[in-house]
Amino acid sequence: MKKEAILAHLREAKQELDETIAEIEQDNDFDLDGYYVSFQHVYHHLNTAWNSRKESDGRIEECTEEDFIRWRKFPSDFDLGT
């Protein structure tokens, strides 16, 4: 487990969630387009934190375009009961 990389992604996801919650609470006309972008951002970081957890430090630092695309996808090894 790459603790620092995982923590960075989880902190980024948390920050986005905190900001989205605050915006929804304060804005009666919350824009669904903004909601969509916020969730993309959250999922990107959560998915990357999970999918890259077994990668080497060097691989995480180098992060190719292929890695970026693969890591940000929803995990294929999750069973959410569906």
N, C-alpha and C positions, 0 to 999 in steps of 0.2 A: 504494500500500500504506500503510495506516495503522499504522505501526510500533508505536506505544504501545498502541493498542487491541488489536492482534494479540498483542503480548507479554503484556498483561494476561490475555487469555483463555488463552494457552498456559501461563502461570505457574499460573493457577487449575486448569487441567486437570492439570498436573504435580503440584501439591500434592495434589489428590484421588487421583491414581494412587499417589503416595508413601504417603499415609495408608492407602489400601486395601491396598497390598502389605504394609505393616507390620502392619495388622490381621489379614490372612490368615496371615502368618507367626507371629503371636503367639497366635492364637485357634484352637484345634482345633475349636471348634464355631461357626465363622464362619457368620453368618446370610446366607442367599442373598437375603433381602429387602434387606439392607443393601448387598449386592453390586449388586443391580439399581439402587438409588438412586445408588450411586457411579458406575455406568456412565452413567446418565442425565446426571449432573452433568458427567462427562468429555466425553461426546459433545456436550452443549450448548455447552461452551466451545470444543471443537475445531471443531465445525460453524460456530459464530458467528464464530470467528477467520477461517475460510475464506470463508464466504458474505458477510461484510460487508467484505471486504478492499478493495473498490473504491468503497465509499461515502464520501461527504464527511465531514469532521470534524463538521459541523453535524448531518448525518443520524444519525451514530453517537451524538452527544450527546443528540439529541431522542428517538431510538429509540421509535417508536410501537409499539403492541401488534401491529400487522400486521408491522412489521419484526422484532420479537422472535420471532414465530412463524415467519416465513420464514427468518430467519438461523439458527435453531437446528435446522432440518431437515437431514437428511443431504444432502450436496452432490449435485446432479443432474449435475454435470460431472466426476465421478470414475468412472474405469473400473478396477475392482478385479479385472478378469479373469474376471468371472462371466458 
